[in-house]
Amino acid sequence: MKEKILIVEDEFIVANDLKIMLTRAGYQVTGIAASVVQARKSIADKKPDWVLLDIMLKGDLTGIDLAWELIEQKLPFLYISANTNQSTLEAVKETQPYGFMVKPFREKDLLVMLDIARYRYGIEKGISGKEPASKSIDGIVGQSPKLQSVLDKVKVVAPTETSVLILGESGTGKERIAHALHELSQHKDNAFITVNCAALPESLVESELFGYERGAFTGANSARAGKFEQAHNGTIFLDEIGELPLEAQVKLLRVLQEKEVERIGGNGIIKINVRVVAATNRSLEKEVAEGRFRLDLYYRLNVFPVALPPLRERKEDIEALACHFLTKYAARARKDVIGIAPQALKQLQDYSWPGNIRELEHLIERNVLLAPGSHIERFDIAETVATTAPTQETAGGPLRSMEDMERGHIMEALKQCGGKVFGPGGAAELLKMPPTTLYAKMKKLGIQQEYY
């Protein structure tokens, strides 16, 4: 028997459907609550392991109000709601749920979301039973903890059908991760179709994605399948999804929900089976707030986000990446360049890499061609070493890092508040910051309950 789940939902039909789905999947449903008051009593009596939480409930209190209480009780939860306006997004984000599903949804979507939520919770608590067998993925170089965390997530989500949103700065390797998701999925023997949304003229977006019939518009002399049809039984990678026009976003949402497309000028529906992976270097939340990206599409895509760290945050991987690119481009150029001198490696370590891995690759390729001997002796890098971290020593002795100082400050506040984080007399109130900000900082700084 899997975990016990409380359903907090004021629509009986929806709640009953959820109960049937969960029971069929082996979960134990401890009850159905239509209001926060009922939910409190059920939590106290039945001690569920998880809470499925609607936002709009009976009574004056909402699911978001209850979420804050669940945080205080350290009871994990995820939202299931049809309410997708901007103010709701902001309020939901502050509570940091383990998942958010938009109604209506399929049973398969619900179970995948629960599996992902359980995985996230397990990783956070250090109790995940899903330890990847291997710490590497073909074509991805590096052993830094931040990269390994990404690869662990890729291995967990790849075999599922859920949509994945890859986040990261330009040049961090988002397409390489998308390929890895495809290669580790059940679709690996079928097509992997890449669409650069930023490169599509607005007038051609719809025809490129969904196809068209002969005569649909001037110049349509024959029918053409769109990218989604081409990716049938495979994976479609929508790069720079934040650049997609609003009108196309509406149609993409329908494709994700219904698993079907309709060609321009066509009269019939074409069923498709496509794994969707999207990527962006933009803040989609900011795009939503400014009206350039649909909130409902954001929720559909953001089921399982994978955030790639910039190269400046995984500098321990720079040497391995540099050697990898050196071997690749030396062979391509047929040059006997076999290594990088220590002083040149130090230059790479001291640089902040605004262009990330792509910039490093181009730098190595260029210097392989220019190298007069067997080693690259130095790099002509425009940025100076002054952009790197400050020295740790001064005339007054060693300095504590900003993170150490912040960690100590938060720990002292928690000590003064008896370990209470949220509510009157809590550390968040003492430090004059939102509880969510404090929770995020504690997580980032590795401050766990047993420490205070």
C-alpha positions as CSV (number, residue, x, y, z in Angstrom):
1,M,0.0,0.0,0.0
2,K,1.4,3.4,-1.0
3,E,1.1,6.6,1.1
4,K,-2.1,7.9,2.7
5,I,-3.7,10.9,0.9
6,L,-6.3,13.4,2.0
7,I,-8.3,15.0,-0.8
8,V,-9.3,18.6,-0.1
9,E,-11.9,19.4,-2.9
10,D,-15.3,21.0,-2.6
11,E,-16.7,19.5,-5.9
12,F,-17.9,16.1,-4.9
13,I,-17.8,14.6,-8.4
14,V,-14.2,15.7,-8.9
15,A,-13.2,14.5,-5.4
16,N,-14.9,11.1,-6.0
17,D,-13.1,10.7,-9.4
18,L,-9.8,11.5,-7.6
19,K,-10.5,8.9,-4.9
20,I,-11.3,6.2,-7.6
21,M,-8.1,7.1,-9.5
22,L,-5.9,7.0,-6.4
23,T,-7.4,3.9,-4.9
24,R,-6.9,2.1,-8.2
25,A,-3.3,3.1,-8.2
26,G,-2.7,1.7,-4.7
27,Y,-3.0,4.8,-2.6
28,Q,-5.0,4.9,0.6
29,V,-7.5,7.9,0.6
30,T,-8.0,8.9,4.2
31,G,-11.0,11.1,3.3
32,I,-12.5,14.0,1.4
33,A,-12.7,17.5,2.8
34,A,-14.7,20.3,1.3
35,S,-13.3,23.1,3.5
36,V,-10.2,24.1,5.5
37,V,-12.1,23.4,8.7
38,Q,-12.9,19.8,7.6
39,A,-9.4,19.3,6.3
40,R,-7.9,20.3,9.7
41,K,-10.0,17.7,11.5
42,S,-9.2,15.0,9.0
43,I,-5.5,15.7,9.2
44,A,-5.6,15.5,13.0
45,D,-7.7,12.3,13.0
46,K,-6.3,10.4,10.0
47,K,-2.6,11.6,9.8
48,P,-2.3,11.6,6.0
49,D,1.1,11.5,4.3
50,W,0.1,13.8,1.5
51,V,-2.6,16.4,0.7
52,L,-4.2,17.0,-2.7
53,L,-5.4,20.6,-2.4
54,D,-7.9,22.5,-4.4
55,I,-7.6,26.3,-4.1
56,M,-11.3,27.5,-4.0
57,L,-13.0,25.7,-1.2
58,K,-16.2,26.1,0.9
59,G,-16.0,28.8,3.6
60,D,-13.9,31.9,3.9
61,L,-10.5,30.1,3.8
62,T,-8.8,28.9,0.6
63,G,-6.5,26.1,-0.1
64,I,-3.6,28.5,-0.1
65,D,-4.5,29.4,3.5
66,L,-4.4,25.7,4.4
67,A,-1.1,25.3,2.5
68,W,0.7,27.6,5.0
69,E,-0.6,25.4,7.9
70,L,0.7,22.3,6.1
71,I,4.1,23.9,5.7
72,E,4.2,24.5,9.5
73,Q,3.2,20.9,10.0
74,K,5.8,19.7,7.5
75,L,3.1,17.9,5.6
76,P,3.7,17.7,1.8
77,F,1.0,18.8,-0.6
78,L,0.3,19.6,-4.3
79,Y,-2.4,21.7,-5.8
80,I,-5.2,20.6,-8.2
81,S,-7.1,23.6,-9.4
82,A,-8.9,25.2,-12.4
83,N,-8.0,28.6,-11.0
84,T,-5.1,29.9,-13.1
85,N,-5.0,33.7,-12.9
86,Q,-1.9,35.7,-12.2
87,S,-2.6,36.5,-8.5
88,T,-3.2,32.8,-7.9
89,L,0.2,32.0,-9.5
90,E,1.9,34.4,-7.2
91,A,0.2,33.1,-4.1
92,V,0.8,29.5,-5.1
93,K,4.5,30.1,-5.8
94,E,5.0,31.5,-2.3
95,T,3.8,28.2,-0.7
96,Q,6.3,26.2,-2.8
97,P,4.1,23.1,-3.4
98,Y,5.5,19.8,-4.7
99,G,3.3,20.1,-7.8
100,F,0.4,21.9,-9.5
101,M,-2.1,20.3,-11.9
102,V,-4.6,22.2,-13.9
103,K,-8.1,20.8,-14.3
104,P,-9.2,18.9,-16.3
105,F,-6.5,16.3,-16.4
106,R,-6.2,12.6,-17.2
107,E,-5.6,9.8,-14.6
108,K,-2.2,9.2,-16.2
109,D,-1.2,12.9,-15.6
110,L,-2.3,12.7,-12.0
111,L,-0.2,9.6,-11.2
112,V,2.9,10.9,-13.0
113,M,2.6,14.2,-11.0
114,L,2.3,12.3,-7.8
115,D,5.4,10.2,-8.6
116,I,7.3,13.3,-9.4
117,A,6.1,15.0,-6.2
118,R,7.1,12.0,-4.1
119,Y,10.6,12.0,-5.8
120,R,11.1,15.7,-5.1
121,Y,10.1,15.2,-1.5
122,G,12.3,12.2,-1.1
123,I,15.3,14.1,-2.5
124,E,14.7,17.0,-0.2
125,K,14.4,14.8,2.9
126,G,17.3,12.5,1.8
127,I,15.1,9.5,1.7
128,S,14.7,8.9,-2.0
129,G,14.8,5.2,-3.0
130,K,15.5,6.0,-6.6
131,E,19.3,6.2,-6.7
132,P,20.5,6.2,-10.3
133,A,22.7,3.3,-11.2
134,S,25.2,5.4,-13.1
135,K,26.4,9.0,-12.5
136,S,26.9,9.8,-16.2
137,I,24.9,10.2,-19.4
138,D,26.5,9.8,-22.8
139,G,27.6,13.2,-24.3
140,I,27.3,15.1,-21.0
141,V,30.7,15.9,-19.4
142,G,31.2,16.8,-15.7
143,Q,31.1,15.4,-12.2
144,S,30.1,18.5,-10.2
145,P,27.3,18.0,-7.6
146,K,25.1,20.5,-9.3
147,L,25.4,18.7,-12.7
148,Q,24.9,15.3,-11.0
149,S,21.7,16.7,-9.4
150,V,20.4,17.6,-12.9
151,L,21.3,14.2,-14.3
152,D,19.5,12.4,-11.4
153,K,16.4,14.3,-12.3
154,V,16.8,13.5,-16.0
155,K,17.0,9.8,-15.2
156,V,13.9,9.9,-13.1
157,V,11.7,11.7,-15.5
158,A,13.0,10.4,-18.8
159,P,11.0,7.1,-18.8
160,T,7.7,8.9,-18.1
161,E,5.5,10.6,-20.5
162,T,5.3,13.9,-18.6
163,S,6.3,17.2,-20.2
164,V,9.6,18.6,-19.1
165,L,10.7,22.3,-19.0
166,I,14.4,22.9,-19.2
167,L,15.5,26.2,-17.7
168,G,18.9,27.9,-18.0
169,E,21.0,30.6,-19.4
170,S,22.1,30.5,-23.1
171,G,24.9,28.1,-23.7
172,T,24.2,25.8,-20.6
173,G,23.4,22.8,-22.7
174,K,19.6,22.7,-22.8
175,E,19.4,20.9,-26.1
176,R,21.9,18.2,-24.9
177,I,19.7,17.6,-21.9
178,A,16.6,17.3,-24.2
179,H,18.5,14.7,-26.3
180,A,19.3,12.8,-23.1
181,L,15.6,12.8,-22.1
182,H,14.8,11.3,-25.5
183,E,17.6,8.7,-25.5
184,L,16.5,7.5,-22.1
185,S,12.8,7.3,-23.0
186,Q,10.7,4.7,-24.6
187,H,10.6,7.0,-27.7
188,K,14.3,6.7,-28.3
189,D,13.9,4.7,-31.5
190,N,11.6,7.3,-33.1
191,A,12.0,10.9,-34.2
192,F,13.6,13.7,-32.2
193,I,12.3,16.9,-33.7
194,T,13.7,20.3,-32.7
195,V,11.9,23.5,-33.2
196,N,13.6,26.8,-32.5
197,C,10.6,29.0,-31.6
198,A,12.7,32.1,-31.7
199,A,13.6,31.5,-35.4
200,L,10.1,31.0,-36.7
201,P,8.5,34.1,-38.3
202,E,5.2,34.8,-36.6
203,S,3.2,34.3,-39.8
204,L,4.6,30.7,-40.2
205,V,4.5,29.4,-36.6
206,E,1.2,27.7,-36.9
207,S,1.9,26.1,-40.3
208,E,5.3,24.9,-39.1
209,L,4.0,23.3,-35.9
210,F,0.7,21.9,-37.0
211,G,1.0,21.6,-40.8
212,Y,-1.4,22.6,-43.6
213,E,-3.5,21.2,-46.4
214,R,-3.1,21.9,-50.1
215,G,-4.8,25.3,-51.0
216,A,-4.9,26.4,-47.3
217,F,-3.2,29.7,-48.3
218,T,-1.4,31.2,-51.3
219,G,1.6,29.1,-52.1
220,A,0.3,25.9,-50.4
221,N,0.6,23.8,-53.5
222,S,0.7,20.5,-51.6
223,A,-0.2,19.3,-48.1
224,R,2.5,19.3,-45.5
225,A,2.8,17.6,-42.1
226,G,3.7,19.9,-39.2
227,K,6.5,19.3,-36.6
228,F,4.1,17.6,-34.2
229,E,3.0,15.1,-36.8
230,Q,6.7,14.5,-37.8
231,A,7.4,13.8,-34.1
232,H,4.6,11.2,-33.8
233,N,5.7,8.4,-31.3
234,G,8.8,10.4,-30.7
235,T,9.9,13.6,-28.9
236,I,9.5,17.3,-29.9
237,F,11.9,19.8,-28.4
238,L,10.5,23.3,-28.4
239,D,13.5,25.5,-27.8
240,E,13.0,29.1,-26.7
241,I,9.4,28.4,-25.9
242,G,9.1,31.9,-24.4
243,E,9.3,33.4,-27.9
244,L,6.1,31.6,-29.1
245,P,3.3,34.1,-30.0
246,L,0.2,34.1,-27.9
247,E,-2.1,32.7,-30.6
248,A,0.2,29.8,-31.2
249,Q,0.3,29.2,-27.4
250,V,-3.4,28.6,-27.3
251,K,-3.2,25.9,-30.0
252,L,-0.1,24.4,-28.3
253,L,-2.1,24.1,-25.1
254,R,-4.8,22.2,-26.9
255,V,-2.2,19.8,-28.4
256,L,-0.9,19.1,-24.9
257,Q,-4.3,18.6,-23.4
258,E,-6.0,16.6,-26.3
259,K,-3.0,14.9,-27.9
260,E,-4.3,15.9,-31.3
261,V,-3.6,18.5,-34.0
262,E,-5.6,20.1,-36.9
263,R,-3.8,21.2,-40.0
264,I,-4.5,24.7,-41.4
265,G,-7.2,24.3,-44.0
266,G,-8.0,20.8,-42.8
267,N,-11.4,19.4,-41.6
268,G,-10.1,16.5,-39.6
269,I,-8.4,15.8,-36.3
270,I,-5.0,14.0,-36.3
271,K,-4.2,12.0,-33.2
272,I,-0.6,12.2,-32.1
273,N,1.6,10.6,-29.4
274,V,4.4,13.0,-28.7
275,R,6.7,13.6,-25.7
276,V,7.0,17.4,-25.3
277,V,10.3,18.9,-24.0
278,A,10.5,22.7,-23.9
279,A,13.3,25.0,-23.0
280,T,13.8,28.7,-22.3
281,N,16.4,31.1,-21.0
282,R,13.7,33.5,-20.0
283,S,11.7,33.8,-16.8
284,L,8.4,32.4,-17.9
285,E,6.8,33.7,-14.7
286,K,7.9,37.2,-15.6
287,E,6.5,36.6,-19.1
288,V,3.2,35.5,-17.6
289,A,3.1,38.6,-15.3
290,E,3.6,40.9,-18.3
291,G,1.0,39.2,-20.4
292,R,3.3,37.6,-23.0
293,F,2.9,34.0,-21.9
294,R,-0.3,32.1,-21.0
295,L,-0.5,31.0,-17.4
296,D,-2.4,27.7,-18.2
297,L,0.3,26.8,-20.8
298,Y,3.0,27.6,-18.2
299,Y,1.4,25.1,-15.7
300,R,1.1,22.4,-18.4
301,L,4.8,22.7,-19.3
302,N,6.2,23.2,-15.8
303,V,5.2,19.8,-14.5
304,F,8.8,18.8,-14.1
305,P,11.3,21.7,-14.4
306,V,15.0,21.0,-14.8
307,A,17.2,24.0,-14.1
308,L,20.7,23.9,-15.5
309,P,23.4,25.7,-13.5
310,P,25.6,28.2,-15.3
311,L,29.2,27.2,-15.9
312,R,30.4,29.7,-13.3
313,E,28.6,27.7,-10.6
314,R,30.2,24.4,-11.7
315,K,33.8,25.4,-12.2
316,E,35.1,22.0,-11.1
317,D,33.8,20.7,-14.5
318,I,35.8,23.3,-16.6
319,E,38.9,21.2,-17.0
320,A,37.1,18.1,-18.1
321,L,35.0,20.1,-20.5
322,A,38.0,21.9,-21.9
323,C,39.9,18.6,-22.4
324,H,36.8,17.1,-24.1
325,F,36.5,20.0,-26.6
326,L,40.3,20.0,-27.2
327,T,40.3,16.3,-28.1
328,K,37.2,16.8,-30.4
329,Y,38.6,19.8,-32.3
330,A,42.2,18.6,-32.5
331,A,41.0,15.5,-34.2
332,R,38.7,17.5,-36.5
333,A,41.6,19.9,-37.4
334,R,44.1,17.1,-37.6
335,K,46.4,18.9,-35.2
336,D,48.7,17.3,-32.6
337,V,47.4,19.5,-29.7
338,I,47.3,17.2,-26.7
339,G,46.9,19.4,-23.7
340,I,46.4,22.8,-21.9
341,A,49.2,24.4,-19.9
342,P,48.6,25.0,-16.1
343,Q,48.6,28.7,-16.5
344,A,46.0,28.5,-19.3
345,L,43.8,26.2,-17.2
346,K,44.0,28.8,-14.4
347,Q,42.7,31.4,-16.9
348,L,39.7,29.2,-17.6
349,Q,39.0,28.8,-13.9
350,D,39.3,32.5,-13.2
351,Y,36.9,33.5,-16.0
352,S,33.1,34.0,-15.2
353,W,31.8,32.5,-18.5
354,P,28.8,34.7,-19.4
355,G,28.4,32.5,-22.5
356,N,28.6,29.3,-20.5
357,I,29.6,25.9,-22.1
358,R,29.1,27.2,-25.7
359,E,31.5,30.0,-25.1
360,L,34.1,27.6,-23.7
361,E,33.7,25.3,-26.7
362,H,34.2,28.1,-29.2
363,L,37.2,29.4,-27.2
364,I,38.9,25.9,-27.3
365,E,38.1,25.4,-31.0
366,R,39.7,28.7,-31.9
367,N,42.8,28.1,-29.8
368,V,43.3,24.6,-31.1
369,L,43.5,26.1,-34.6
370,L,45.9,28.9,-33.4
371,A,48.2,26.7,-31.1
372,P,51.7,26.6,-32.5
373,G,52.7,23.5,-30.5
374,S,51.4,20.5,-28.6
375,H,49.8,22.6,-25.8
376,I,47.7,25.6,-25.5
377,E,49.9,28.0,-23.4
378,R,47.4,30.8,-22.8
379,F,44.0,32.0,-23.8
380,D,43.1,35.4,-25.2
381,I,40.1,36.1,-22.9
382,A,38.6,39.6,-23.0
383,E,37.3,39.6,-19.4
384,T,39.9,40.1,-16.6
385,V,40.5,38.1,-13.6
386,A,38.9,40.9,-11.6
387,T,35.5,39.5,-12.3
388,T,36.1,36.4,-10.1
389,A,35.5,35.9,-6.4
390,P,37.3,38.2,-4.0
391,T,40.3,37.0,-2.1
392,Q,39.7,35.2,1.2
393,E,42.6,36.8,3.0
394,T,43.3,40.4,4.0
395,A,45.7,42.1,6.4
396,G,43.1,41.5,9.1
397,G,43.0,37.7,8.5
398,P,40.6,35.3,6.7
399,L,37.1,36.6,5.8
400,R,33.9,34.6,6.1
401,S,32.0,34.2,2.9
402,M,28.7,35.9,2.5
403,E,26.9,32.5,2.6
404,D,28.6,31.7,5.9
405,M,27.6,35.0,7.4
406,E,24.0,34.6,6.2
407,R,23.8,31.0,7.5
408,G,25.0,32.1,10.9
409,H,22.5,35.0,11.0
410,I,19.6,32.7,10.2
411,M,20.7,30.1,12.6
412,E,20.9,32.7,15.4
413,A,17.4,33.9,14.6
414,L,16.1,30.3,14.6
415,K,17.8,29.7,18.0
416,Q,16.1,32.8,19.4
417,C,12.7,31.7,18.1
418,G,13.0,28.2,19.5
419,G,13.2,26.7,15.9
420,K,9.9,28.3,14.9
421,V,10.1,29.5,11.2
422,F,6.6,30.7,10.4
423,G,3.9,32.6,12.3
424,P,3.9,35.1,15.2
425,G,7.2,35.0,17.0
426,G,8.8,33.0,14.2
427,A,12.2,33.6,12.6
428,A,10.6,35.0,9.4
429,E,8.9,37.7,11.5
430,L,12.1,38.4,13.4
431,L,14.2,38.7,10.2
432,K,11.4,40.8,8.5
433,M,11.2,38.5,5.4
434,P,8.4,36.4,3.8
435,P,8.4,32.8,5.2
436,T,8.9,31.5,1.6
437,T,12.0,33.6,1.2
438,L,13.4,32.3,4.5
439,Y,12.5,28.6,3.6
440,A,14.2,29.1,0.2
441,K,17.4,30.5,1.9
442,M,17.4,27.7,4.5
443,K,17.2,25.1,1.7
444,K,20.0,26.8,-0.3
445,L,22.2,27.1,2.7
446,G,21.6,23.6,3.9
447,I,20.0,24.5,7.2
448,Q,18.1,21.4,8.2
449,Q,15.8,21.0,11.2
450,E,18.3,18.9,13.2
451,Y,20.7,21.8,13.1
452,Y,18.5,24.0,15.2
